[in-house]
Amino acid sequence: MSDGPARRGPGEPWGGLSPFSIKTKLGALVIIAVLITTGLSMIAVRTQTELRFITVFSMIATLLITQFVAHSLTAPLDEMNAVARSISHGDYTRRVRDNRRDELGDLAGTINLMADELEAQDQQRKELVANVSHELRTPIAGLRAVLENVVDGIAEADPETMRTALKQTERLGRLVETLLDLSRLDNGVVPLRLRRFEVWPYLSGVLKEANMVSTARGGMASGSGSHTRTDVHLHLDVSPPELTAHADPERIHQVVANLIDNAIKHSPPHGRVTVKARRGAHPESLVLEVLDEGPGIPRSDWHRVFERFNRGAVSRPHGPGSDGGTGLGLAIARWAVDLHGGRIGVAESERGCRILVTLPGQPSVPS
């Protein structure tokens, strides 16, 4: 905390040097009361007025001034008490007027800062529940699709099918283990498990899972909503084919799966979604592109695309069978990219929407 009188931040006290502090006001009140009494006494001596009249006048004047000062001190305290009571009942929207330059103004700023933090934490708690529900849908949907195909006789319970089901189950377990990571998202303490991996087989597996979910019958739940898009074709383009990257595969899976899911929703009938992977500028860095053939995103909305619960404002933004999702997929993708120190954004495209992801790769070792 600063003890200087020049400027202060939210919740920073003005200190004893401020001419508007409560101590200064109380001191001025005592001085004024003494001056009034002394002045009236001198007037009484010169005019030969009875002392009792002077005493009564000085008491009345002093009480009026004291009442004025006391009201200026207690009125904001009453307001702070009302706001604090509302906060204790779960209403974090009320604020105290912070227009004083004294200790009470400092206290008002501190209460407002506390209310801001509590409101932010309450919003984070609600978003955490939404994030958890959103992220658990994809592996559950994939596992359900595999099991329903086996039960309905569409697929055989061969080792390959069971391995796919096991992979979804393992991913579900990993997601459950990372729930606490989501709760620590804004604190910047989410761990990354970076390793080197081959891009083509990795993305091929992600697209296979996306195909499995999108072809599930009867409104199967996807990563961020319910749709029955069986008409969208997924295409993978990796160059060079032996391309490798250095990143956290689980987090990148969140990025690609959510981008594909979003692109499928916005694709026209019998549309095409393309996932491209290229080598970046640094060792084992990676540039990913996800392109669809949908209506695209207006340039004025590019900065809002990755906000949580933002579903876009274009006319008829979602393809047939899509409910629009929860507006969390792109926000989660940005979160995972930010953890890597990379960049994600909407890029220019002649048709549809083009999301560009850049991952920094393996950090260089200082010499």
N, C-alpha and C positions, 0 to 999 in steps of 0.2 A: 504494500500500500504506500502511496506517495504522501508525504507530509508537506508538499509544496502547495501554494495557493493558486497556481496558474490554471491548471486544467485537471480534470479528474475523469476516470472511466466509470462505467456502471458499477454502483455499489462501492465506489472509492470515497472515503470520507473527505470532507472539506478541511478538517483539522482546526487547530486553535487559532490560526491566523486569519480566518475568514471574518469580515466585519458583520456577517449576517448569522453568526453562530448563536445558538441558544444561550450560551454563557454570556455573550456580548449583550444580548437582549435583556437578560435578567439583570446584568450589571447596570445597563442603561435605565431599567425600571427603578432600581434602588436609587440611582443618582437623581432621576427625575423626581421621585417622591421626596427626597431630601431637599432638592431645590425648591419644590413647591411649598413644602413646610417652612423652609427658611425664608422664602420670599414673602409668604403670607404673614409670618411672624414679624418681619421688618415693616410690612405695611401696617400691621396692627400697632406697632410701637409708634410709628409716625402719625397715624390717624387716631391714635388713642381708642382703637376698637377693642371690645372685650375679647379676651383670649379664647373664651369658649366658642365664639363664632368662628374665629380663625381655625380652631381645632376641628370643628365640624366641616368647614369648607375644605381643609386639607385632607381630611379623611375621605370625603366624597370624591375629590379629584383623584386621590391615590387609588381608591377602589375602582373608579371608572377606567383608569389606565391599566390597572392590574387585570380587570375583567377583559379588556380588549386583548392584552398580551396572552392571557390564559386561553381565550377562545382561539387565537391563532395557533396555539400549541396543541390544544386538545382536539380540534376539528380534524386535522389529518390523522391523529391517533384513532379516532372513531372510524374513519374511512379505512385505515389499515386493518383494524379489528374486523370490519365487515368483509374485507377482501380475504384475510387470513381464514375466516370462518368458511367462506365459500370454497377456498382451496382445500380445507380439511374435509369438505363434503364432496370433493371430486370435480369441482368446477374450476378449471385452470385458465379460463378465458378472461376473467376479471383482472384489472390492473389498477394500481394506485397512481393518482396524478403526481407526477414527479416534476413539480415546478417551483420547488423551494431550494434555496442555497444555504442550507443549514444541516444539522444532524438529522432532522426529520426527513429532509429531502434525500439524504444518503440512505436512510432506512427504507424510504419508499422505493428507491432504485434497487436496493437489495431484495426487497419483497418481489418486485417485478421480475428481477433476474431469476429468483427462485421459481416463480410461477412459469417463466419461459422454459426453464430446465425441466420442471415437472410435466409441463404440457408436451415437450419434446419426448420425454421418456415414455409418457402414456401413448403417444403416437407410434413410437418405436415398438412398444409392446404389441399394439394392434397389428402393425405391419409384420412383426415377427410371426404372429399366428397365420397371417395371410401367406407369408413366404413359405412357412413350413407346409401348409396345405398345398400350395402351388408346386413345390419341389417334390413332394411325395407322390403326386398324381402320376408322373411319367413312369417310374418303375412299376408302380402298382398296375397301371394300364397295360404296360408291356407284358407283365407276368400273367395278368388276367387273359390277355389275348392268346398267349401261348397255351394256357390251360384250357380255355374254351375251344380252341382249335383241336386240341387232343380229345376232349370230351365229345365234341360234335363229330369226330371222325374225319375232320378236314386234314389233320396232320397226324402222323404216327409219333408215338412216344419213343422215338429213336434217340440215340445218344446226342445227336446234334441239337434236336429240339430241347432235350433236357438241359444241355449245356447253356442254351439261350435262356431258359427259365432260371437256371442257377445264376447266370450272370446278372439277370434283373434282380434276383433276390439279394445277391451280394451288393449290388449298387444301392438297393433299398436300405440294407444294413449300414452302408457307408454314409448315406444321407442322414439316417437317424443319429449316427455318431457325430455328425457335423452340425446338429441343431444348436449346440452351444456356440459354435463358430458364428452362426447368424446373429445370436444375441450379443456377440462382441464385435459385430460388424463396424459400428461407428467408432469403436475404440481403437481400431487399427491393430488388433492383436490376433487376428485370424491367421493361423499357420498355413504356409504353403509347402507342399511336398513336391519340390521341383525335381525333375529327372528328364533324361533324354529319351525320346521315343520316335518311332517312325510314323510319319504323318499319314501316308496313304492307308495302311491297314487300320490305323486308329480312327480316321474319319469314315472309312468304309463301315466300321462297326457302328458308329454313331448314326449314319444314314440307314443302316439296316434296322436298328431299333426304331428310328423315326418311321420307316416304312411299316413296321409291324404295328405301331400304334395307329397310324393313319388308316390302315386297311382293316382294323378291328371293326366288327359289325356292330350296329345298333347303338350309335352315339357313345362310343367308348370315350372315357375322359382322357384328355391329353394333358400335356404339361401345364397349360394355363386356361383350359376351357374344354368344352365338349364339341366335337365335330365328327362328321362321317365322311371326310374327304378321302375318297378312294381314287380320285381322278387325277391327282397332282403327281407329276413325275419328278423324282429326285435325281440329280446328276452331280457326279463328283469329278473335279478337275484338279489334279495335283501335278505340279511341274517344278522340278524333275520328279519322277516317280520315287526315287530313293530319298526324297526330302526328309530331313529330321528336324526336330525342334526341341527346345529346352523349356519346359513349363510344367505346371501341375495338371496332369491329365484329367483329374476329376473336376477341377474348376473349368478347364477348357470344354469338357463335356457339357457343363451347365451352359456355357456360352453358345456352343454350336447347336445344342438341342433346343434351346429357347429361341435362337434366331431361325432355325428351320421351322419350328412350330409356328412362329409368328408369320413366316413367309407362306406357309401352307394355308393359313387362315385367310390371307389377303390375296391368294392366287385366284385367277379366273378359272372357270371350268376347263379341265384338261390342260391346266397350266404347267409350267416347268419351274422348278427351284434348283438353282445351281450353287454348289459350294466350291469355291476356288481356294487353293492354297499355293502360296509362292514363298520363295526365300526372301527374308528381309535384308536390311542393310548391314546387320551385325551378325556375328557367328551364332548359328542356330536360332536366329530370330525368325519370326513367322508372320506372314501377312495373309489374313483370311478374308474372303468376300462371300457374302450370301446374297444372291440376287433372285428376285421373283418377277413375275409378269403382271402384278396387280396394278392398282390405280396409282401407286406411289405415295409419297409424303410431300405435302406442300412445303416449300422452303421456309415459310414462316413458322412451321411447326418443328423444324429440325432440332432446335434447342430444347424442345419439350418431349422429344420421343422417349428419352430414357428416364423420365420422371416416373415415380411409382404411381400406379393406378391411372396412368394416362393411356387412353385407348384410341386417341386420334380423333380428328374432327372431319375427316373426308366423308363425302356422301357414299353410302353403301360400302363401308370400308372392308367388309369381311366377305369371304367367299361363301358359297352355299354350304349349309350345315354347320356354320361357325356361330358361336354365341358371343364372340368378341373377346373372350377371356377375361382375366382379372386385371390386366394392365400391369403385370409384374414381371413378365418374361424379359423384356428389354432392360428393366431396372436391375434385375439379377445379373444379366449378362454384363452390364456396365460395372457392377460391383466386382465380379470375378476378374474382369480385365484390369480394373484399377488396382486390384491386389497384386497383379503382376507388374504394375508400373507401365502398362501399355495404354493404348488409345483405342476408342471405339466411337464411331459416328456414322452419320448418313453421308453418302458420297453421291456425286453426280452420276446420273444414269439416263440413258436414252429411253428406257422403258422400265416401268415398275419401280421397285425400291432396291437400293444397293447399300448394304451395311458393310463397312470396312473396319476390320480389326487388325491392329498392329501389336505384336508381342515382342518385347525387347530381346528375348533369348538369354543366352548365358552371359552374365556380367563379366566385363573384362577385369583381369587381375592387375591392380596397380603395380608398376615396377618399382 
